[in-house]
């Protein structure tokens, strides 16, 4: 030790500088018994990860995937998609995925796999759009694909940074489509902000197909247009590729009515081609009616979760709380500078609160760290409170 110089070793948290990916996509399809590969049983699945359509076309088992899934991969890359996980779930019949009970038996392995792959951000099941519809005596519309859609919305809500792109069911139009969308949203009210419906189906010459794969490519391309993080931009008002026309040509009035009913219309814009003109989730909650607002929150929550994982291995004390609050504030300042956040009505950019008042002794003894975060994503009208908890055990 020299003179009066004291060397003090302080703690510096390992910083994760990587941003959460919001462009990696998963397309889920089904494999019927006559296409089951040898040694693959019902309830198991095939998965191929590709970064271009040629990679998928050259996959040795591409023949097992249903036509809607194969078309979806083509549309995804045609519209700016980057990386996609293509899943083929082996089923005995379509009945396997039309009830919640059999769904869990057949798709349980798939959901375990999806839960383990944290970078997937977008989900779609284009072949589901061909399933049947039923109207009950009281006017309630039910869709045979709803059990899987509901299960996927639940999955998105659990995984934080995940969003479901939903196709309007085949042959469902006008007021009945708006009615089903409203009823489906209400049946899944607490998780409805994690999905969005698109209409109408699109055409490439004589081929007609659900629009979700085209829109997944649009989501990715819009994000890539605005680096380094582009999810604050709504996936709308850009021309779609690989489409000559739509199955139903919408008037301005029809498109407006659909948008008000939380169905995102794809319309023909003279001189520009087919363009999505809405960006609404299924939710009636004004905070999360806009797709970009929901996805910004998804990404921020997941980013903070990853950034702070180191803290669960540290001594839980006020010094740690200060470091955690500082690191979260630093990340939110970055997001503010990138344009993902707005000022609150009180003129506040964001607020991070982590001290003894929200970390009482019983939480400390249980190994938890509680952080209160307030912020306002672009497109929302008020601040959102995030009660974030780390650790345990």
Order of alpha helices (4+ residues) and beta strands (2+ residues): beta-beta-alpha-alpha-beta-alpha-beta-beta-beta-alpha-beta-alpha-beta-beta-beta-alpha-beta-alpha-beta-beta-alpha-alpha-beta-alpha-beta-beta
